[in-house]
Amino acid sequence: MFLATTGALALFAASLLPHDAQAQDKQVIRMSTPASETDQRSVALATVFGPAIAEFATYQPHYNASLVAQGSELEAIASGDLEMSITSAQELANFFPEFSIFATGYVHQSAEHQVRVFNDALMDPFKQKVEDELGVKLLAVMYLGKRHVNLRFPRAERNVMTPADLAGVNLRMPGSDAWMFLGKAIGANPTPVAFTEIYTALQTGSVDGQDNPLPTVVDAKFYEVTKQVSLTAHLVDLNYIAFSKSVWDSLSAEQQAAVQAAAEAAAESGRQGQLAKEAELVTFLTGQGLDVYEPDVAAFRSHVQAQYVGSEFAKAWPEGVLDQINALGD
Ligand code: KDO
């Protein structure tokens, strides 16, 4: 009996060997993000991207900034410590100021507009520069959603209809110049806090509010520690799927095509997931006792646009690109 079991075990182990050897040969793709595992972008990457490349690579996601701190992912890819992330235009603008055009309030109009812009020839020099100078390939654009102002105060205390109503409000923003500028441009007093610290910052009152799309407000449970959402839609936000160029170069042409197709399919799946959530979450948040209301969006738009005109950011935008982006609008 003992011998039989040992023999069976030996056979079983032997049958695993070629597999194991194969698994060791596979390229491991570590992906780091501050997002949670249940965020629609994370879900799409885990259920669409990972399986689509499983034959030759092992997709290994790290959530909640547990592997790399928010904002350091591009450096980590550039130095070979990470293979993939979902990066923002604001983070790219730290290296390449012209990327601030995609981080500017009220420039992108919708999820579909983001895709048209990303796939247009106008993006080619942007993508090329990131590839050449940082060793990062931008494979596809993921939809994060429309960012709104989400505050601890009840509406009776602070009714946010125009930028003037945000005067003196300590609004948490991610920590980079482009984000700070946007926070100021909507009329608030921006305070940099890492994504993973927002809940506590809201709970303890070290900030008065934060801005993120509704799916994030729900996924990260910010609704538990806030009382209102003013639907400012000041940024139709995105992330680019960022992939190590040196890993890309080590793949065969077929594998590269598979990675590219997998990234596009995951982005599409995540986009649909995020759009569906955006459509249903006003009801959920209202049910949780939050006031969710429409401000004077035209007042926000004209105020924000006026802040960017003539700014240091706008000076870095290549001639004519804003017009090209607008021409691709809805
Ligand atoms: C955030 O820190 O508010 C932000 O929404 C910024 C985005 O660019 C993105 O990094 C996102 O956080 C994380 O993926 C968490 O959702």
Residues whose N, C-alpha, C, O or C-beta is under 5 A from the ligand:
A	BS01	KDO	P34 A35 S88 P174 F195 D211 L238
